[in-house]
Amino acid sequence: MVAERKMQPLPPPAEHHRRVLHYVVFLALSLLAFSCWALIGSRIDSAVLMASGGGGGGGGAVALLAGRDGGGGGDRRYQHPTSSPVAVPASGGNSTLRAVEMGGVPVMNRQPSGGGGGGEGERTCDAESALLRVYVYDLPPEFHFGMLGWTGKGSGGEGAWPDVLNARAVPRYPGGLNLQHSVEYWLTLDILSSTSSAAATTTGRRPCTAVRVANASLADVFFVPFFASLSYNRQSKLHGRGASATSRNRFLQAELVKYLARQEEWRRWGGKNHLIVPHHPNSMMDARRRLSAAMFVLSDFGRYPPDVANLRKDVIAPYKHVVPSLGDGDSPGFEQRPVLAYFQGAIHRKDGGRVRQKLYQLIKDEKDVHFTYGSVRQNGVRRATKGMASSKFCLNIAGDTPSSNRLFDAIASHCVPVVISDNIELPFEDVMDYSEFCVFVRASDAVKKGFLLGLLRGITRDEWTAMWTRLKEVAHHFEYQYPSQPGDAVQMIWGAVARKMHFVRLQLHKSGRYQRTQSES
């Protein structure tokens, strides 16, 4: 067999050279084709990045999923298994690719474009790129900035808006406890400035979550700019006597109901695609039932019957904290916080707040516990600022309502919140896991002798530090500011509204199935 193989004739030299030449040519053509394919692919990827607002070193961050620094591919600890990444506030980055990475499918056709980096490449947020298209009713000044002393004179007359791009022209919201329910103010400022290229270049980062549209037919949601909380706080004084007594606050509510009833957009869908902000628990008491078809932005549901307000249609927004925010580098660690548990506030409350009185009697004499009465008077805010920053845990106990700004003061102070409020609803909980940076205790357990302090003393230094670290990462989601920034409270609220609108849109589309046949019959 070996001999036979040796005796086989070799191929002619010319034919052998031709085979080698063919192989070399084939190899060269293959390499050329692969290079062309790679070049085209990179161009396509760059185009996708440009279309989704990304591209740039360090600017492509998802505000909700990333930590405070907003870098990298997002923090998966916030990922909800069934939520769409497109429906959360974004500050830029490749949203299309991120939807594939997270296994989600975009539930809105428009992709967020927006911000990082500023400069000549900064684009104005428009209706095609925003998650949420918002039509703003041009209510007279007495419904909004008129309460802050702005008359509209010199700005186009009645119904005009302040020049929100001019810092001197923006009316200031009153301080103190008024600020804790100022949500309406920050949302209005943000949406009024949403289409301005000047606002984008000023901050360089304004995310394209919500944008104002002038054409009502393009709108996803209709924003009603009534400063309901401010009206309650400043205009509730009754004038007159007996049954005829009324107030400016009641008058404005009645006028608002009549105004909306005349609007074609309200009548068409019964107000379901309208957004109203009665954040103070006592605001809009007279009008809330008549306007209950709308989406409300609330602090909690404590004073609302479930047929007027509920988690299916409404948005829970954080209070604006009244203590100053701690920076990362200014936040004391475990050893620098000698107080185990801190509470300062009203102790004698009704309804669910009775647990405060019981806890006070149980733990007020413990040497590492600060549990005292306090208010904003007599340097109360300053004392709370110092006390929370020197405490490991801050008690957030139910009062007259399930929530209070105390929770958000604790977050701003990087003091791990201990939530003792069984009926509390928390902002953005569909995309945020509060158990990573809060301790939750049932009221019935908290009032058992030794239970609460035993639980807190059993949390190790490492466990507390993990919650404290997470707390610092999420704190910026609870900051109200103007101009708004990626992932702050303003943008988180718009994102929550966008997520609610998917269900609202489903309802509206189903209810409109037979409009044509009904009109013919």
BATI-354800 format. One line per field, with one value per residue (C-alpha): x, y, z. Coordinates in pm, 1 decimal. Layout:
# BATI-354800
x: c(X_...);
y: c(Y_...);
z: c(Z_...);
END
This chain:
# BATI-354800
x: c(0.0_285.6_458.9_144.5_115.1_474.9_422.3_123.7_219.2_264.7_55.0_221.7_410.2_191.5_-132.7_8.7_98.1_-250.9_-408.9_-186.4_-268.5_-644.1_-618.3_-430.2_-682.4_-974.2_-814.4_-754.5_-1112.9_-1247.5_-1042.0_-1157.8_-1523.7_-1491.1_-1330.5_-1613.8_-1874.6_-1707.0_-1686.8_-2056.3_-2152.9_-1963.7_-2133.2_-2474.6_-2389.6_-2277.6_-2600.7_-2804.6_-2608.1_-2659.1_-3031.5_-3077.1_-2881.3_-2576.1_-2226.4_-1972.4_-1752.5_-1940.7_-2258.4_-2470.8_-2625.8_-2968.8_-3065.9_-3296.3_-3082.2_-2747.4_-2604.9_-2527.1_-2238.4_-2466.2_-2197.9_-2175.4_-2439.5_-2689.3_-2752.9_-2961.1_-3072.6_-3349.1_-3461.9_-3820.8_-3875.9_-4178.1_-4109.5_-3994.1_-3665.1_-3806.4_-4075.7_-3833.5_-3657.2_-3340.8_-3061.4_-2930.0_-2735.7_-2831.4_-3189.8_-3256.8_-2963.1_-3043.4_-3394.0_-3239.4_-2987.1_-3257.4_-3488.1_-3759.2_-3954.3_-4021.3_-4378.6_-4366.4_-4254.0_-4059.3_-3709.8_-3561.8_-3288.3_-3125.7_-2855.3_-2502.4_-2234.7_-2387.7_-2204.5_-2287.7_-2426.4_-2698.2_-3044.7_-3376.5_-3622.9_-3910.2_-4230.1_-4060.5_-3788.4_-3972.8_-4135.3_-4430.4_-4594.4_-4765.9_-5024.6_-5034.8_-5358.0_-5297.1_-5481.3_-5485.9_-5208.0_-5433.4_-5428.9_-5050.1_-4774.9_-5019.6_-5018.8_-4648.2_-4701.2_-4659.0_-4925.3_-4829.4_-4791.9_-4523.3_-4515.5_-4789.4_-5087.8_-5332.5_-5271.3_-4902.0_-4628.9_-4319.8_-3993.6_-3873.2_-3535.1_-3462.0_-3363.4_-3473.5_-3816.0_-3899.9_-4123.0_-3987.3_-4188.3_-4237.6_-4008.1_-4066.0_-4312.0_-4480.2_-4192.3_-4267.0_-4572.4_-4424.8_-4436.9_-4675.5_-4422.9_-4127.3_-4329.8_-4468.3_-4127.4_-3982.0_-4251.5_-4259.4_-3886.9_-3887.9_-3877.2_-3616.5_-3271.8_-3150.5_-3249.8_-3064.8_-2741.6_-2766.3_-2764.3_-2621.2_-2813.1_-3188.9_-3334.0_-3601.8_-3861.9_-4151.2_-4195.3_-4461.2_-4663.4_-4874.8_-5105.7_-5353.6_-5401.5_-5037.3_-5060.1_-5035.6_-5141.0_-5303.3_-5135.9_-5353.7_-5117.3_-5319.3_-5099.1_-5345.0_-5118.6_-5011.6_-5373.3_-5469.6_-5180.4_-5226.9_-5587.1_-5807.1_-5914.5_-6293.8_-6462.6_-6819.0_-7029.6_-7224.5_-7316.3_-7229.7_-6867.3_-6620.3_-6251.5_-6032.3_-5920.3_-6276.4_-6353.7_-6057.2_-6152.2_-6506.2_-6375.6_-6133.6_-6412.1_-6619.9_-6320.2_-6229.3_-6592.2_-6592.0_-6276.5_-6322.2_-6021.0_-6175.6_-6520.4_-6385.4_-6231.1_-6389.7_-6060.3_-5876.6_-5573.6_-5542.3_-5280.5_-5359.0_-5126.2_-5309.8_-5002.3_-5104.8_-5345.2_-5599.4_-5577.5_-5868.7_-6110.1_-6407.0_-6310.8_-6125.2_-6430.0_-6559.8_-6214.7_-6132.5_-6120.7_-5789.7_-5449.9_-5350.0_-4997.8_-5029.7_-4825.5_-5037.5_-5395.6_-5460.8_-5745.7_-5883.9_-6152.8_-6035.9_-6285.6_-6132.3_-5762.0_-5579.1_-5247.8_-5388.2_-5431.9_-5243.4_-4879.1_-4716.9_-4453.2_-4195.0_-4220.1_-3952.2_-3722.1_-3667.3_-3327.8_-3018.8_-2885.7_-2559.6_-2295.6_-2124.8_-1805.8_-1989.9_-2190.2_-2077.3_-2024.9_-2125.1_-1883.9_-1956.7_-2328.0_-2355.2_-2737.4_-2904.0_-3256.5_-3382.1_-3728.3_-3828.8_-4183.6_-4538.4_-4593.8_-4968.0_-5144.0_-5477.8_-5570.0_-5260.8_-5037.6_-5127.0_-4830.5_-4606.3_-4736.9_-4684.0_-4330.8_-4247.5_-4336.8_-4136.6_-3804.5_-3781.3_-3546.3_-3299.0_-2955.3_-2881.7_-3227.9_-3342.5_-3724.1_-3860.1_-4127.5_-4019.7_-4140.4_-3996.9_-4013.8_-3722.5_-3452.5_-3634.8_-3497.5_-3142.5_-3175.6_-3325.4_-3043.3_-2780.4_-2970.6_-3039.1_-2680.2_-2556.3_-2800.3_-2777.9_-3154.9_-3433.8_-3785.3_-4060.1_-4377.4_-4732.0_-4904.9_-5237.3_-5156.8_-4943.1_-4657.0_-4462.6_-4161.0_-3962.9_-3882.4_-3730.3_-3543.2_-3387.1_-3291.4_-3131.7_-2937.8_-2828.3_-2988.5_-3131.3_-3512.4_-3714.7_-4065.8_-4341.6_-4649.7_-4852.2_-5054.1_-4779.5_-4736.0_-4388.2_-4280.7_-4154.6_-4177.1_-4254.2_-3892.3_-3718.6_-3662.5_-3685.2_-3583.7_-3228.1_-3198.6_-3492.5_-3603.0_-3976.3_-4148.8_-4518.5_-4685.8_-4809.3_-4449.4_-4297.7_-4504.5_-4394.5_-4155.2_-3793.9_-3879.8_-3780.2_-3452.2_-3360.6_-3409.2_-3200.6_-2919.9_-2904.8_-2817.5_-2440.9_-2202.8_-2161.7_-2537.5_-2593.6_-2309.7_-2461.6_-2793.8_-2614.7_-2417.8_-2733.4_-2906.1_-2638.3_-2680.8_-3056.2_-3079.1_-3068.8_-3397.0_-3570.5_-3423.8_-3646.4_-3456.6_-3482.5_-3347.2_-3414.0_-3139.5_-3138.4_-3300.7_-3407.4_-3755.2_-3903.3_-3787.2_-3883.4_-4238.8_-4265.6_-4139.5_-4401.8_-4671.9_-4548.1_-4576.8_-4930.0_-5029.1_-4988.0_-5286.3_-5482.0_-5417.3_-5538.6_-5863.4_-5916.1_-5853.7_-6089.9_-6362.8_-6332.9_-6378.4_-6738.3_-6738.3_-6788.2_-7072.8_-7244.5_-7241.4_-7398.2_-7674.2);
y: c(0.0_233.4_149.5_226.2_574.1_652.4_551.1_795.3_1069.2_1421.3_1706.0_1914.8_2219.3_2471.1_2327.9_2336.6_2705.8_2785.1_2621.8_2822.0_3144.0_3074.5_3014.8_3341.8_3540.5_3381.7_3463.9_3828.4_3873.6_3722.4_3960.9_4256.5_4155.3_4111.1_4456.5_4618.4_4441.2_4555.9_4915.0_4920.8_4763.3_5025.3_5302.3_5150.1_5127.2_5488.9_5595.1_5407.7_5574.2_5917.4_5858.1_5759.8_6051.0_5854.6_5845.2_6043.0_5948.0_5927.5_6100.2_5793.3_5715.0_5587.6_5815.2_5567.9_5256.0_5416.1_5536.4_5897.2_5913.7_5800.6_5593.1_5264.6_5014.8_5082.8_4941.6_4626.7_4645.5_4879.3_4661.8_4547.8_4210.4_4325.9_4695.3_4842.0_5029.0_5282.2_5389.8_5512.0_5847.5_5842.9_6087.7_5951.3_5647.2_5375.1_5308.0_5068.4_4844.5_4866.5_4734.6_4427.0_4379.3_4392.1_4158.3_4421.2_4553.5_4924.4_5007.0_5351.8_5421.5_5734.8_5686.8_5920.9_6143.6_6386.0_6468.2_6441.3_6675.4_6996.1_7194.5_7229.9_6877.2_6948.5_6907.0_7052.4_6802.9_6760.7_6559.6_6283.8_6214.4_6256.2_5978.1_6196.4_6473.2_6720.7_6983.8_7263.6_7453.5_7829.6_7904.2_8264.3_8361.5_8339.8_7960.8_7935.6_8199.8_8472.8_8321.6_8407.7_8770.2_8739.8_8934.6_8868.6_9237.8_9306.1_8941.0_8927.5_9003.4_8774.4_8406.5_8450.0_8266.1_8400.8_8395.9_8077.2_8100.4_8425.1_8344.2_8688.9_8650.7_8314.3_8372.8_8217.9_7959.8_8039.1_7857.0_7666.6_7381.0_7522.9_7375.1_7014.2_7011.9_7230.3_6950.8_7150.1_7435.4_7223.0_7028.9_7350.4_7515.8_7206.5_7156.4_7526.0_7515.9_7174.4_7295.9_7566.9_7513.2_7783.6_7568.1_7272.7_7464.6_7617.5_7280.7_7070.4_6768.3_6829.1_6483.3_6436.5_6261.1_6506.2_6784.0_7049.5_7044.1_7329.8_7104.3_6925.0_6646.7_6541.3_6521.8_6207.3_6389.8_6725.6_6909.1_7129.2_7390.6_7465.3_7520.5_7333.9_7285.5_7648.6_7757.2_7548.3_7677.4_8046.2_8098.0_7882.2_8156.8_8183.9_8514.5_8573.2_8394.6_8074.7_7868.2_8152.3_8169.0_8094.2_8127.7_8208.3_7845.0_7715.9_7973.4_7866.9_7500.9_7573.9_7781.5_7505.7_7246.2_7471.3_7548.4_7184.4_7085.4_7326.7_7181.6_6947.7_6739.6_6680.6_6594.8_6357.0_6111.4_6224.1_6366.1_6033.5_6167.9_6479.3_6537.9_6735.3_6789.7_6808.6_6691.5_6834.5_6585.2_6863.7_7033.9_7032.2_6891.8_7045.6_6949.0_6620.4_6395.3_6584.1_6565.0_6212.8_6069.4_6253.4_6126.2_6282.3_6342.3_6279.5_6233.6_5934.6_5803.1_5866.7_6114.4_5980.1_5713.3_5440.7_5537.7_5887.4_5801.1_5472.1_5326.8_5204.6_5553.2_5796.1_5879.8_5906.5_6180.5_6250.4_6546.3_6808.8_6761.5_7065.3_6971.4_7032.7_6743.9_6582.7_6534.1_6195.3_6326.3_6495.3_6193.2_6051.3_5676.6_5417.7_5522.1_5893.2_5843.3_5779.6_5795.1_5462.8_5589.2_5944.1_6099.1_6463.0_6575.3_6575.6_6282.9_6299.7_6222.1_6070.6_5767.3_5563.1_5811.1_5669.5_5436.1_5739.6_5778.9_5411.3_5410.8_5726.4_5561.5_5250.6_5396.2_5763.0_5682.8_5468.6_5633.1_5590.4_5702.7_6056.9_6071.4_6419.3_6665.0_6917.1_7150.9_7396.2_7670.5_7752.6_7625.5_7295.8_7242.8_7311.4_7069.5_6802.9_6851.5_6792.6_6511.0_6307.5_6340.2_6198.2_5903.7_5558.5_5511.5_5767.6_5667.0_5744.1_5673.4_5713.8_6033.1_6183.0_6049.3_5747.4_5961.6_6272.0_6464.8_6306.0_6007.7_6232.6_6438.6_6110.0_6017.4_6360.1_6305.4_5952.3_5827.7_5480.1_5519.0_5288.9_5292.3_5219.9_5295.3_4998.9_5187.3_5399.6_5420.6_5508.6_5707.0_5512.1_5177.1_5002.8_5066.2_5109.3_4852.4_5043.4_4738.5_4797.5_5117.8_5115.9_4899.3_4821.6_4733.3_4658.1_4886.9_4588.5_4463.3_4804.8_4852.9_4520.6_4584.9_4545.1_4450.9_4765.1_4839.9_4472.8_4466.0_4779.0_4675.2_4341.7_4506.6_4473.4_4746.7_4587.2_4554.6_4915.8_5033.9_4853.0_5033.2_5365.1_5322.3_5246.1_5541.9_5776.3_5629.1_5686.3_6018.3_6225.5_6065.1_6266.5_6608.9_6881.8_7143.0_7379.1_7331.2_6961.8_6704.0_6339.6_6110.6_6381.6_6394.4_6597.2_6353.9_6053.6_6188.5_6239.9_5884.4_5753.6_5942.7_5790.5_5441.1_5510.4_5641.0_5297.7_5167.8_5489.7_5467.7_5107.1_5214.1_5502.3_5293.0_5018.0_5267.7_5417.6_5094.3_5159.1_5535.5_5516.3_5264.7_5447.2_5771.4_5593.5_5421.4);
z: c(0.0_84.8_-238.2_-438.3_-278.9_-363.9_-725.8_-779.7_-1030.1_-895.1_-1043.7_-1309.4_-1169.6_-1364.4_-1226.3_-871.0_-904.7_-1034.4_-726.5_-492.8_-679.0_-661.5_-288.0_-229.4_-436.8_-251.7_84.9_-14.9_-138.5_183.7_396.4_185.2_217.7_594.2_630.0_431.9_642.7_967.8_843.4_745.7_1077.7_1276.5_1076.0_1154.4_1526.5_1530.0_1361.0_1622.5_1901.1_1747.3_1700.7_2064.3_2205.9_2309.7_2196.6_2388.6_2666.7_2992.9_2875.8_2803.0_3138.1_3233.1_3519.8_3691.3_3665.5_3731.0_4057.4_4142.7_3897.7_3614.0_3447.8_3272.7_3179.8_3453.8_3797.2_3760.4_4122.8_4008.4_3722.5_3746.4_3578.1_3379.3_3330.0_3004.4_3007.0_2763.8_3009.1_3275.7_3285.1_3078.8_3034.1_2708.2_2605.4_2360.5_2465.1_2177.7_2262.0_2634.2_2569.8_2408.1_2690.4_2958.3_2775.5_2748.9_2453.8_2412.5_2504.8_2347.3_1994.2_2082.4_2220.5_2481.8_2354.9_2576.1_2750.6_2838.9_2761.1_2627.0_2364.5_1997.6_1977.1_2234.1_2081.9_2185.1_2328.0_2082.5_2044.7_1846.5_2100.6_2433.5_2631.6_2721.5_2518.9_2750.6_2663.5_2923.7_2980.7_2976.4_3299.0_3426.4_3672.8_3979.3_3940.8_3957.8_3963.2_4058.2_4408.6_4418.7_4330.1_3953.3_3762.0_3400.6_3327.0_3072.6_2971.9_2713.1_2932.8_3105.5_3054.2_2973.8_3159.9_3336.4_3145.4_3312.8_3141.5_3323.5_3682.2_3799.7_3640.1_3798.7_4105.0_4423.2_4615.0_4986.6_5226.5_5548.0_5550.1_5239.0_5040.4_5128.2_4895.6_4618.0_4356.6_4135.0_4112.1_3999.0_3741.7_3592.6_3564.3_3402.7_3140.5_3048.6_2972.9_2805.8_2444.3_2490.5_2347.0_2586.5_2882.8_2735.0_2686.6_3034.3_3209.7_2930.7_3058.2_3060.3_2991.9_2728.9_2942.0_2902.1_2646.2_2606.0_2282.3_2149.3_1947.4_2175.0_1919.3_1972.2_2351.5_2562.4_2878.0_2958.4_3245.5_3468.9_3625.1_3938.9_4245.9_4465.9_4769.0_4774.6_4736.5_5039.0_5249.0_5167.1_5056.1_5279.9_5517.0_5518.4_5444.8_5552.3_5806.8_5836.5_5532.1_5297.4_5414.0_5139.7_5062.3_4766.5_4763.7_4729.2_4461.4_4247.0_4277.8_4160.8_3869.4_3771.8_3760.9_3534.6_3313.3_3257.0_3194.1_2898.1_2741.6_2447.3_2558.4_2901.0_2762.2_2500.6_2746.1_3071.1_3198.8_3216.8_3032.0_3249.3_3519.2_3837.3_4136.2_4473.6_4669.8_5007.1_5175.3_5235.9_4898.3_4652.0_4910.5_4726.6_4371.5_4406.5_4363.3_4059.7_3900.0_4017.2_3664.7_3618.5_3724.2_4057.6_4186.2_4562.4_4877.5_4989.0_4987.3_5357.2_5303.6_4977.3_4931.3_4690.7_4421.5_4408.2_4430.8_4400.0_4289.2_3957.2_3813.5_4040.2_4108.2_4450.5_4458.4_4729.8_4962.6_4917.0_5214.6_5437.5_5582.3_5364.2_5157.8_5258.2_4993.1_4960.7_5112.8_5399.7_5512.9_5850.7_5863.9_6122.0_6397.1_6347.9_6422.3_6797.3_6813.5_6736.6_6658.7_6601.8_6601.7_6635.8_6569.0_6696.0_6929.9_6995.7_6667.6_6574.6_6364.5_6267.3_6450.3_6791.8_6753.5_6813.6_7167.6_7245.9_7107.0_7295.5_7625.0_7534.9_7420.4_7531.2_7821.8_7623.6_7633.1_7260.3_7143.3_7065.3_7075.1_7144.8_7043.8_6782.5_6508.6_6257.9_6522.1_6753.2_6516.9_6468.9_6117.5_6232.2_6522.9_6295.3_6045.3_6310.1_6480.5_6167.1_6046.1_6378.9_6386.9_6234.9_6199.3_6161.9_6262.1_6011.6_6208.1_6078.6_6189.5_6087.9_5740.5_5643.5_5506.9_5602.2_5482.0_5766.2_5541.8_5278.2_5536.5_5650.6_5294.5_5242.3_5569.3_5470.2_5792.0_5727.3_5748.2_5972.3_5826.2_6079.7_5872.6_5752.3_5489.0_5339.2_4963.1_4843.1_4535.4_4234.5_4413.3_4083.6_3979.8_4316.5_4592.6_4919.7_5124.3_5003.0_5204.1_5451.7_5741.8_5751.5_6079.2_6124.8_6375.4_6577.7_6613.6_6681.4_6999.5_7149.7_7435.0_7323.0_6964.6_6775.3_6950.9_6951.5_6574.7_6515.4_6750.9_6572.6_6239.1_6197.6_6093.3_5748.6_5697.8_5798.4_5575.2_5276.7_5331.1_5389.7_5067.3_4872.3_5035.9_4904.1_4556.0_4539.9_4726.2_4405.2_4291.8_4566.9_4484.0_4340.1_4143.1_3851.6_3595.4_3646.4_3608.8_3496.4_3749.2_3994.1_4149.7_3864.2_3597.8_3811.8_3838.9_3462.4_3416.5_3658.6_3468.9_3143.0_3290.3_3415.6_3073.6_2915.8_3112.4_3056.9_2684.7_2683.4_2852.3_2611.5_2303.3_2418.8_2502.1_2155.0_1959.0_1857.9_1817.7_1442.5_1450.4_1736.4_1539.7_1239.5_1436.0);
END
